[in-house]
């Protein structure tokens, strides 16, 4: 007889990548778990104290998501690092340098 009180579990990944290191935590969480709950359960916050859940941007499969987003089975939660440089400005600078080198 199946226990009707048991929660359905889903599988999710929580990922945080540094320039030279990627951390992937695979978890089984209860159905209805939110993005922030999965991040907290993963242990990544203890491993990387620089992550501030209140201000750090996070997403699911490359799309920004709110902390209270409910996860689905096989979701990949991504914790984003702040950009060191604006990619648009870097492209402009590289183009200007290339142009001046060709002149």
C-alpha positions, 0 to 999 in steps of 0.5 A: 500500500502506497503512503498517500502522505509521501511527497512526489520528488523531482530531480533538479540541478543547481549550477554556479560557474566561476571562470575556472570552476563549475559546481553542479549539485544534483538534488531530489526535492519535493514537488512545489520547491521554489528556485530559492529553496533548491539553491538553499538545499544545494549547499552552494550558499555555504560553499560560496559565501559571495552569493547573496540570494537577495541580490544575485540574479538566478535563472532556469535554463538561461532565462532569468527567473524569480526566487519564488519560481516553482521548479519542474522535474529536470530543471537546471537552476543557474546562479549568475555572477555579475558581469565584470565588463559590459559586453557591448563596451568590450566589443566597441573597444575591440573594434576601435583597437582593430580599426586603429591597428589597420590604419 
